[in-house]
Amino acid sequence: MSVFGGDSWAREAQFRKRRVDDLIIEGINSSAYKKLPNGKFSCLVCPQRPLLDSPLMLSTHMKGSRHRAAESKLKERELAIQDERNKRIALSGRCSSASESLFTQGKGTPEVGAVSTVIAGQEEFNLRERRERELKFTAAGWKRDCHGRWFKDENVEFDSDEEDPNVCLGL
């Protein structure tokens, strides 16, 4: 006789199957799949979004090489996005410190857009000036080693009063 009453073992077998399915699902990350209204599962990690009929097929899919490759690509993408966020936060922190310094110098409260264009124009000017200096040193016969330090070319004559680019450029 069945636990549920009567002689029907079908209900008990169905209950056991459902319980096994629930146990399989508990071991899987719930953000990696979606249960559809028709009882099937869809993988949210894989770009093809495969439909899987049972929790057993879902767990088998999750252990497969294609799913793991898609999972690693997704993690790399998330790390890149997080890195980009951190860079933007750092830049916005630099912009806010520059706007505070302008405010303390007595120039009033500048607009945020104006500050980011004070700053971007100044950085571009500094970069251009640095490149011009480096070009002058290269034309004068200085070379760079593998560590980025400047050294004199043996085939070029130098004036005794010429300045060292390592000191001048702050390397």
VONU-689537 format. One record per residue: residue number from 1; residue in three letters; x, y, z of N, C-alpha, C, CB in turn. Coordinates in Angstrom, 1 decimal. Atoms other than C-alpha are relative to their C-alpha. Glycine has a CB too. Example, Ala and Ser with C-alpha at 12.3 -4.5 7.8 and 13.67 -1.06 7.14 Angstrom:
   seq   type      n_X      n_Y      n_Z     ca_X     ca_Y     ca_Z      c_X      c_Y      c_Z     cb_X     cb_Y     cb_Z
     1    ALA      0.9     -1.2      0.0     12.3     -4.5      7.8      0.9      1.2      0.0     -1.0      0.0      1.2
     2    SER     -0.9     -1.1      0.0     13.7     -1.1      7.1     -0.8      1.1      0.8      0.4      0.5     -1.4
END
This chain:
   seq   type      n_X      n_Y      n_Z     ca_X     ca_Y     ca_Z      c_X      c_Y      c_Z     cb_X     cb_Y     cb_Z
     1    MET      0.8     -1.2      0.0      0.0      0.0      0.0      0.9      1.2      0.0     -0.9      0.0      1.2
     2    SER     -0.8     -1.2      0.2      1.3      3.5     -0.9     -0.1      0.9      1.3     -0.5      0.7     -1.2
     3    VAL      0.0     -1.0     -1.1      2.1      6.2      1.6     -1.1      1.0     -0.2      1.4      0.8      0.1
     4    PHE      1.0     -0.9      0.3     -0.4      8.4     -0.1     -1.4     -0.6      0.0      0.3      0.7     -1.4
     5    GLY      1.3      0.7     -0.1     -3.2      5.9      0.3     -0.3     -0.7     -1.4     -1.1      1.0      0.3
     6    GLY      0.4      0.8      1.2     -4.6      3.4     -2.2      1.2     -0.9     -0.4     -0.3      1.0     -1.1
     7    ASP     -1.0      0.9      0.5     -2.6      1.0     -4.3      0.8      0.6     -1.1     -0.7     -1.3     -0.5
     8    SER     -0.7     -0.7      1.1     -1.2      3.6     -6.7      1.5      0.3      0.4     -0.7      1.2     -0.5
     9    TRP     -1.4     -0.3     -0.3      2.6      3.6     -6.7      0.5      1.1     -0.9      0.9     -1.3     -0.2
    10    ALA     -0.4     -1.0      0.9      2.7      6.1     -9.5      0.2      1.4      0.7     -1.1      0.2     -1.1
    11    ARG     -0.2     -1.3     -0.7      2.2      9.1     -7.2      1.3      0.0      0.8     -1.2      0.2      1.0
    12    GLU     -1.2      0.0     -0.8      5.0      8.0     -4.9      1.2      0.0     -0.9      0.0     -1.3      0.9
    13    ALA     -1.1      0.0      0.9      7.3      7.4     -7.8      0.2      1.4     -0.6     -0.2     -1.0     -1.2
    14    GLN     -0.1     -1.3      0.5      6.5     10.8     -9.2      0.5      1.0      1.1     -1.4      0.5     -0.4
    15    PHE     -0.5     -0.8     -1.1      7.1     12.4     -5.8      1.5     -0.2      0.2     -0.7     -0.4      1.3
    16    ARG     -1.4      0.2     -0.1     10.5     10.7     -5.5      0.8      0.6     -1.2      0.3     -1.6      0.0
    17    LYS     -0.7     -0.7      1.1     11.5     11.9     -9.0      0.0      1.5      0.2     -0.8     -0.4     -1.3
    18    ARG      0.0     -1.4     -0.3     10.5     15.4     -8.1      1.0      0.4      1.1     -1.4      0.5      0.4
    19    ARG     -0.9     -0.2     -1.1     12.5     15.2     -4.9      1.4     -0.1     -0.5     -0.2     -0.9      1.1
    20    VAL     -1.4      0.1      0.6     15.6     14.0     -6.8      0.3      1.2     -0.9      0.1     -1.3     -0.8
    21    ASP     -0.2     -1.2      0.8     15.1     16.8     -9.3      0.3      1.2      0.8     -1.2      0.2     -0.9
    22    ASP     -0.2     -1.1     -0.9     14.9     19.3     -6.5      1.4      0.0      0.6     -1.0      0.1      1.1
    23    LEU     -1.3      0.1     -0.5     18.1     18.0     -5.0      1.1      0.3     -1.0      0.3     -1.4      0.5
    24    ILE     -0.9     -0.3      1.0     19.9     18.2     -8.3      0.1      1.5     -0.3     -0.4     -0.7     -1.4
    25    ILE      0.1     -1.4      0.2     18.7     21.8     -8.8      0.7      0.8      1.1     -1.4      0.5     -0.1
    26    GLU     -0.6     -0.7     -1.1     19.9     22.8     -5.3      1.5      0.1     -0.1     -0.3     -0.7      1.3
    27    GLY     -1.5      0.0      0.2     23.5     22.0     -6.3      0.5      0.9     -1.1      0.5     -1.4     -0.2
    28    ILE     -0.4     -0.9      1.1     23.4     24.4     -9.3     -0.2      1.4      0.4     -0.8     -0.4     -1.3
    29    ASN      0.1     -1.4     -0.2     24.0     28.1     -9.2     -1.3      0.5     -0.6      1.2      0.8     -0.6
    30    SER      1.3     -0.4      0.5     20.5     29.6     -9.5      0.1      1.2     -1.0     -0.9      0.4      1.1
    31    SER     -0.1     -1.1      0.9     21.8     32.7    -11.5      0.5     -0.5     -1.4      1.0      1.0      0.5
    32    ALA     -0.5      0.5      1.3     23.1     30.4    -14.3     -1.2     -0.6     -0.8      1.0     -1.1      0.3
    33    TYR      1.1      0.6      0.8     19.6     29.1    -15.4     -1.3      0.7      0.4     -0.1     -1.5      0.3
    34    LYS      1.3     -0.5     -0.2     16.0     30.1    -15.6     -1.0     -1.1     -0.2     -0.3      1.2     -0.9
    35    LYS      1.1      1.0      0.2     13.0     27.8    -15.1     -1.1      0.6     -0.7     -0.4     -0.6      1.4
    36    LEU      1.1     -0.5      0.8     10.4     28.4    -17.7     -1.3     -0.5      0.5      0.3     -0.4     -1.5
    37    PRO      1.3      0.4     -0.5      6.7     28.2    -17.1     -0.4     -1.4     -0.5     -1.1      1.0     -0.5
    38    ASN      0.3      1.4      0.4      6.5     24.9    -19.1      0.8     -1.1      0.6      0.2      0.0     -1.6
    39    GLY     -0.8      1.0     -0.8      8.9     23.2    -16.7      1.4     -0.2     -0.6     -0.8     -1.3      0.0
    40    LYS     -1.3      0.1      0.6     11.9     23.4    -19.0      1.0      1.0      0.6      0.0      0.1     -1.5
    41    PHE     -1.0     -0.9     -0.6     15.2     25.1    -18.1      0.7      0.7     -1.2      1.0     -0.7      0.9
    42    SER     -0.8     -0.7      1.0     17.2     27.7    -20.1      1.3      0.5      0.7     -0.8      1.2     -0.6
    43    CYS     -1.3     -0.4     -0.5     20.9     28.3    -19.6      0.2      1.5     -0.3      1.1     -0.9     -0.6
    44    LEU     -0.2     -1.4      0.2     21.6     32.0    -19.0      1.4      0.4     -0.3     -0.5      0.8      1.2
    45    VAL     -1.5     -0.3      0.1     25.4     31.7    -19.3      0.4     -0.1     -1.5      0.8     -0.9      0.8
    46    CYS     -0.3      0.3      1.4     25.6     30.2    -22.8     -0.6      1.0     -1.0     -0.3     -1.4     -0.4
    47    PRO      0.6     -0.9      0.9     25.1     32.6    -25.7     -1.2     -0.6     -0.9      1.0      0.6     -1.0
    48    GLN      1.1      0.6      0.8     22.8     30.1    -27.5     -1.3     -0.2      0.8      0.5     -1.4     -0.5
    49    ARG      1.1      0.2     -0.9     20.5     29.9    -24.5     -0.7     -1.3     -0.3     -1.0      1.2     -0.2
    50    PRO      0.6      1.3      0.3     19.8     26.1    -24.9     -1.1     -0.3      1.0      1.1     -1.1      0.1
    51    LEU      1.1      0.5     -0.8     16.5     24.7    -23.6      0.3     -1.4      0.4     -1.3      0.1     -0.8
    52    LEU     -0.3      1.3     -0.5     16.9     21.7    -21.4     -1.2     -0.5      0.7      1.2      0.0      1.0
    53    ASP      1.3      0.6     -0.4     14.1     19.3    -20.5     -0.1     -0.3      1.5     -0.3     -1.2     -0.8
    54    SER      0.0      0.5     -1.4     15.1     18.1    -17.1      1.1      0.6      0.8     -0.1     -1.5      0.1
    55    PRO     -1.2     -0.5     -0.8     17.3     19.1    -14.1      1.2     -0.9     -0.2     -0.4     -0.1      1.4
    56    LEU     -1.2      0.8      0.3     19.5     16.1    -15.0      0.7      0.5     -1.2     -0.5     -1.5     -0.1
    57    MET     -0.7     -0.5      1.3     20.1     17.4    -18.5      0.6      1.4      0.3     -1.1      0.2     -1.1
    58    LEU     -0.6     -1.3     -0.4     20.7     20.9    -16.9      1.4     -0.2      0.7     -0.9      0.8      0.9
    59    SER     -1.2      0.3     -0.7     23.3     19.5    -14.6      1.1     -0.5     -0.9     -0.2     -0.9      1.2
    60    THR     -1.0      0.5      1.0     25.0     17.6    -17.4      0.5      1.1     -0.9     -0.7     -1.1     -0.8
    61    HIS     -0.4     -1.1      0.8     25.0     20.7    -19.5      1.0      0.9      0.7     -1.2      0.8     -0.5
    62    MET     -0.9     -0.9     -0.8     26.6     22.7    -16.7      1.4     -0.5      0.1     -0.6      0.3      1.4
    63    LYS     -1.4      0.6     -0.1     29.5     20.2    -16.5      0.7     -0.1     -1.4     -0.2     -1.4      0.5
    64    GLY     -0.6      0.1      1.3     30.1     20.4    -20.3      1.0      1.1     -0.3     -1.1      0.0     -1.0
    65    SER     -1.1     -0.9      0.3     33.1     22.1    -21.9     -0.5      1.3     -0.7      0.9     -0.7     -1.0
    66    ARG      0.5     -1.2      0.6     31.0     24.6    -24.0     -0.6      0.9      1.1     -1.1     -0.3     -1.0
    67    HIS      0.5     -0.8     -1.0     29.2     25.8    -20.9      1.1      0.6      0.8     -1.0     -0.8      0.9
    68    ARG     -1.1     -0.5     -0.8     32.4     26.2    -18.9      0.8      1.1     -0.8      1.0     -1.2      0.4
    69    ALA     -0.6     -1.0      0.8     34.0     28.1    -21.8     -0.8      1.3      0.0      0.3     -0.5     -1.5
    70    ALA      0.9     -1.2      0.0     31.0     30.5    -22.0      0.1      0.6      1.4     -1.4     -0.4     -0.3
    71    GLU     -0.1     -0.5     -1.3     31.2     30.8    -18.2      1.3      0.8      0.3     -0.1     -1.1      1.0
    72    SER     -1.3     -0.7     -0.1     34.9     31.8    -18.3      0.0      1.3     -0.8      1.2     -0.9     -0.4
    73    LYS      0.1     -1.2      0.7     34.2     34.3    -21.0     -0.8      1.1      0.7     -0.5     -0.2     -1.4
    74    LEU      0.9     -0.9     -0.7     31.4     35.8    -19.0      0.7      0.6      1.2     -1.3     -0.7      0.5
    75    LYS     -0.8     -0.5     -1.2     33.7     36.1    -15.9      1.0      1.0     -0.5      0.6     -1.1      0.7
    76    GLU     -1.0     -0.9      0.5     36.4     37.8    -18.0     -0.6      1.3     -0.4      0.7     -0.6     -1.3
    77    ARG      0.7     -1.3      0.4     33.9     40.3    -19.4     -0.4      0.8      1.2     -1.3     -0.4     -0.8
    78    GLU      0.4     -0.7     -1.2     32.6     41.1    -15.9      1.2      0.6      0.7     -0.7     -1.0      1.0
    79    LEU     -1.2     -0.6     -0.5     36.2     41.6    -14.7      0.4      1.2     -0.7      1.1     -1.0      0.1
    80    ALA     -0.4     -1.1      0.8     36.9     43.9    -17.6     -0.9      1.2      0.3     -0.1     -0.3     -1.5
    81    ILE      1.0     -1.1     -0.3     33.7     45.9    -16.8      0.3      0.6      1.3     -1.4     -0.5     -0.1
    82    GLN     -0.3     -0.4     -1.3     34.6     46.1    -13.2      1.3      0.9      0.0      0.2     -1.1      1.0
    83    ASP     -1.3     -0.8      0.1     38.2     47.3    -14.1     -0.3      1.4     -0.6      1.0     -0.8     -0.8
    84    GLU      0.4     -1.3      0.7     36.7     50.0    -16.4     -0.7      0.9      1.0     -0.9     -0.3     -1.2
    85    ARG      0.7     -0.8     -1.0     34.4     51.1    -13.6      1.0      0.6      1.0     -1.0     -0.8      0.8
    86    ASN     -0.9     -0.5     -0.9     37.3     51.4    -11.2      0.9      1.1     -0.6      1.0     -1.1      0.5
    87    LYS     -0.8     -1.1      0.6     39.3     53.5    -13.7     -0.8      1.2     -0.1      0.4     -0.5     -1.4
    88    ARG      0.8     -1.2      0.1     36.4     55.8    -14.3     -0.2      0.7      1.4     -1.4     -0.3     -0.6
    89    ILE      0.1     -0.5     -1.4     35.9     56.2    -10.5      1.3      0.7      0.4     -0.3     -1.1      1.0
    90    ALA     -1.3     -0.6     -0.3     39.6     57.0    -10.2      0.1      1.3     -0.7      1.2     -0.9     -0.3
    91    LEU     -0.1     -1.3      0.8     39.4     59.6    -13.0     -1.0      1.0      0.6     -0.3     -0.3     -1.4
    92    SER      0.9     -1.0     -0.5     36.3     61.2    -11.5      0.4      0.5      1.3     -1.4     -0.7      0.1
    93    GLY     -0.6     -0.4     -1.2     38.0     61.3     -8.2      1.1      1.1     -0.2      0.6     -1.1      0.8
    94    ARG     -1.0     -0.9      0.4     40.9     63.1     -9.9     -0.6      1.3     -0.4      0.9     -0.5     -1.1
    95    CYS      0.8     -1.2      0.5     38.4     65.5    -11.6     -0.5      0.8      1.2     -1.1     -0.4     -0.9
    96    SER      0.6     -0.7     -1.1     36.7     66.3     -8.3      1.1      0.7      0.9     -0.8     -1.0      0.9
    97    SER     -1.1     -0.6     -0.7     40.1     67.0     -6.6      0.5      1.2     -0.7      1.1     -1.0      0.3
    98    ALA     -0.4     -1.1      0.7     41.0     69.3     -9.4     -1.0      1.1      0.1      0.2     -0.4     -1.5
    99    SER      1.0     -1.1     -0.2     37.7     71.2     -9.1      0.1      0.6      1.4     -1.4     -0.6     -0.3
   100    GLU     -0.2     -0.5     -1.3     38.3     71.5     -5.4      1.2      1.0      0.1      0.1     -1.1      1.0
   101    SER     -1.1     -0.9      0.0     41.7     73.0     -6.0     -0.3      1.3     -0.7      1.2     -0.7     -0.7
   102    LEU      0.3     -1.2      0.7     40.3     75.5     -8.5     -0.9      0.9      0.9     -0.8     -0.3     -1.3
   103    PHE      0.8     -0.7     -0.9     37.7     76.4     -5.9      0.8      0.7      1.1     -1.1     -0.9      0.6
   104    THR     -0.8     -0.6     -1.1     40.3     77.0     -3.2      0.9      1.1     -0.5      0.7     -1.1      0.7
   105    GLN     -0.9     -1.0      0.5     42.4     79.1     -5.5     -0.8      1.4     -0.2      0.6     -0.4     -1.3
   106    GLY      0.8     -1.2      0.1     39.5     81.7     -5.6     -0.6      0.2     -1.3      0.9      1.1      0.4
   107    LYS      0.5     -0.2      1.4     38.3     81.1     -9.1     -1.5     -0.2      0.0      0.7     -0.9     -1.0
   108    GLY      1.4      0.3      0.0     34.7     80.4     -7.9     -0.3     -1.4     -0.2     -0.7      0.9     -1.0
   109    THR      0.4      1.4      0.2     32.7     77.3     -8.5     -0.1     -0.2     -1.5     -1.4     -0.3      0.7
   110    PRO      0.1      0.3      1.4     33.4     76.0    -11.9     -1.0     -1.1     -0.3      1.4     -0.4     -0.6
   111    GLU      1.0      1.1      0.4     30.9     73.8    -13.8      0.8     -1.3     -0.2     -0.7      0.4     -1.3
   112    VAL     -0.7      1.3      0.1     31.7     70.1    -13.9      0.5     -0.2     -1.4     -1.0     -1.1      0.4
   113    GLY     -0.5      0.1      1.4     32.0     70.1    -17.7      1.2      0.8     -0.3     -1.1      0.3     -1.0
   114    ALA     -1.1     -0.9      0.3     34.3     73.0    -17.7      1.3     -0.5      0.7     -0.3      1.4      0.6
   115    VAL     -1.2      0.6     -0.7     36.6     71.3    -15.1      0.6     -1.2     -0.8     -0.4     -0.4      1.4
   116    SER     -0.5      1.2      0.7     36.8     68.1    -17.1      0.7      0.4     -1.3     -1.1     -1.0     -0.2
   117    THR     -0.7     -0.5      1.2     37.7     70.1    -20.3      1.2      0.8      0.5     -1.0      0.8     -0.8
   118    VAL     -1.2     -0.6     -0.6     40.5     72.3    -17.8      1.0     -1.1      0.1     -0.3      0.5      1.4
   119    ILE     -0.8      1.1     -0.3     41.8     69.1    -17.0      0.5     -0.8     -1.2     -0.7     -1.0      1.0
   120    ALA     -0.3      0.8      1.2     41.6     67.2    -20.3      1.0      0.8     -0.9     -1.2     -0.4     -0.8
   121    GLY     -0.9     -0.8      0.8     43.2     70.1    -22.2      1.4      0.2      0.6     -0.6      1.4     -0.1
   122    GLN     -1.3     -0.1     -0.7     46.0     70.4    -19.6      0.7     -1.3     -0.2     -0.2      0.4      1.5
   123    GLU     -0.7      1.3      0.2     46.8     66.7    -19.8      0.4     -0.1     -1.4     -1.0     -1.1      0.4
   124    GLU     -0.4      0.1      1.4     46.8     66.9    -23.6      1.2      0.9     -0.2     -1.1      0.4     -0.9
   125    PHE     -1.1     -0.9      0.2     49.1     69.9    -23.4      1.3     -0.6      0.6     -0.3      1.4      0.6
   126    ASN     -1.2      0.6     -0.7     51.5     68.2    -20.9      0.5     -1.2     -0.9     -0.4     -0.5      1.4
   127    LEU     -0.4      1.2      0.8     51.5     65.0    -23.1      0.7      0.5     -1.3     -1.2     -0.8     -0.4
   128    ARG     -0.6     -0.6      1.3     52.3     67.1    -26.3      1.4      0.6      0.4     -0.9      1.1     -0.6
   129    GLU     -1.3     -0.6     -0.4     55.1     69.0    -24.4      1.0     -1.1      0.3     -0.2      0.9      1.2
   130    ARG     -0.9      1.1     -0.4     56.6     65.7    -23.1      0.5     -0.7     -1.3     -0.7     -1.0      0.9
   131    ARG     -0.4      0.6      1.2     56.6     64.2    -26.6      0.9      0.9     -0.8     -1.3     -0.3     -0.9
   132    GLU     -1.0     -0.9      0.7     58.3     67.3    -28.1      1.4     -0.1      0.7     -0.5      1.4      0.1
   133    ARG     -1.3      0.2     -0.7     61.0     67.0    -25.4      0.7     -1.3     -0.4     -0.2      0.1      1.5
   134    GLU     -0.6      1.3      0.3     61.5     63.3    -26.1      0.5      0.0     -1.4     -1.0     -1.1      0.2
   135    LEU     -0.4     -0.1      1.3     61.7     64.1    -29.8      1.3      0.8     -0.1     -1.0      0.6     -0.9
   136    LYS     -1.2     -0.8      0.0     64.4     66.7    -29.2      1.2     -0.8      0.5     -0.2      1.3      0.9
   137    PHE     -1.0      0.8     -0.5     66.4     64.3    -27.1      0.4     -1.1     -1.0     -0.4     -0.7      1.4
   138    THR     -0.3      1.0      1.0     66.2     61.6    -29.8      0.7      0.6     -1.1     -1.3     -0.6     -0.5
   139    ALA     -0.8     -0.7      1.1     67.3     64.1    -32.4      1.4      0.4      0.4     -0.8      1.2     -0.5
   140    ALA     -1.3     -0.4     -0.5     70.2     65.1    -30.2      0.9     -1.2      0.1     -0.1      0.7      1.3
   141    GLY     -0.9      1.2      0.0     71.5     61.5    -30.2     -0.2     -0.9      1.3      1.4      0.5      0.0
   142    TRP      0.3      0.8     -1.1     70.0     60.1    -27.0     -0.9     -1.2     -0.5     -0.8      0.8      1.1
   143    LYS      0.8      1.2      0.3     68.5     56.5    -27.1     -0.6     -0.5      1.3      0.9     -1.1     -0.7
   144    ARG      0.6      0.7     -1.1     66.3     54.5    -24.8      0.4     -1.4      0.2     -1.6      0.1      0.0
   145    ASP     -0.3      1.4     -0.2     67.2     51.2    -23.2     -1.3     -0.7      0.2      1.0     -0.2      1.2
   146    CYS      1.2      0.8     -0.1     64.8     48.4    -22.5     -0.8      0.3      1.2      0.4     -1.5      0.1
   147    HIS      0.7     -0.4     -1.2     63.8     49.9    -19.1     -0.5      1.4     -0.1      1.0     -0.1      1.2
   148    GLY      0.5     -1.4      0.2     62.9     53.3    -20.6      0.9      1.1      0.4     -1.3      0.1      0.8
   149    ARG     -1.0     -1.0     -0.4     66.0     55.1    -19.4      0.7      0.5     -1.2      1.0     -0.6      1.1
   150    TRP     -0.8     -0.6      1.1     68.0     57.4    -21.7      1.4     -0.3      0.2     -0.3      1.5     -0.1
   151    PHE     -1.5      0.1      0.0     71.6     56.8    -22.6      0.5      0.6     -1.3      0.4     -1.5      0.1
   152    LYS     -0.7     -0.7      1.2     74.1     58.5    -25.0      0.4     -1.0     -1.0      1.2      0.7      0.5
   153    ASP     -0.4      0.8      1.1     74.6     57.0    -28.4      1.6      0.2     -0.2     -0.7      0.4     -1.3
   154    GLU     -1.4     -0.1      0.2     78.3     56.2    -28.9      0.5      0.7     -1.2      0.6     -1.4      0.1
   155    ASN     -0.4     -0.5      1.2     78.4     57.4    -32.4     -0.3      1.5     -0.2     -0.7     -0.7     -1.1
   156    VAL      0.4     -1.4      0.1     77.2     60.9    -31.6      0.9      0.9      0.9     -1.5      0.2      0.3
   157    GLU     -0.8     -0.9     -0.9     79.2     63.9    -30.2     -1.0      0.8      0.8      0.9      0.9     -0.9
   158    PHE      0.9     -0.8     -0.9     77.6     65.7    -27.3      0.7      1.2      0.6     -0.5     -0.9      1.2
   159    ASP     -0.6     -1.1     -0.6     78.1     69.1    -25.9      0.1     -0.3      1.5     -0.9      1.3     -0.2
   160    SER     -0.2      0.3     -1.4     79.3     69.2    -22.3     -1.1      0.6      0.8      1.4      0.6      0.5
   161    ASP      1.1     -0.6     -0.8     76.4     71.5    -21.2     -1.3     -0.6     -0.2      0.0      1.5     -0.3
   162    GLU      1.3      0.6      0.3     73.7     69.2    -22.5     -0.6     -0.7      1.2      0.1     -0.9     -1.2
   163    GLU      0.6      0.6     -1.2     71.2     68.1    -19.8     -0.4     -1.5     -0.3     -1.2      0.8      0.4
   164    ASP      0.3      1.4      0.0     70.4     64.5    -19.0     -1.5     -0.2     -0.1      0.6     -0.7      1.2
   165    PRO      1.4      0.1      0.1     66.9     63.5    -20.2     -0.6     -0.8      1.2     -0.4     -0.7     -1.2
   166    ASN      0.5      0.8     -1.1     66.5     61.1    -17.2     -0.3      1.0      1.1      1.0     -1.0      0.5
   167    VAL      0.3     -1.0     -1.1     66.7     64.1    -14.8     -1.0      1.0     -0.5      1.3      0.8      0.3
   168    CYS      0.9     -1.0      0.5     64.8     66.5    -17.1     -1.4     -0.5      0.0      0.5      0.4     -1.4
   169    LEU      1.3      0.6      0.1     61.9     64.2    -17.7     -0.5     -0.7      1.3     -0.1     -1.0     -1.2
   170    GLY      0.4      0.6     -1.3     61.8     62.9    -14.1     -0.2     -1.5     -0.1     -1.3      0.6      0.4
   171    LEU      0.1      1.5      0.1     62.4     59.2    -15.0      0.8     -0.6      1.1      0.5     -0.4     -1.3
END
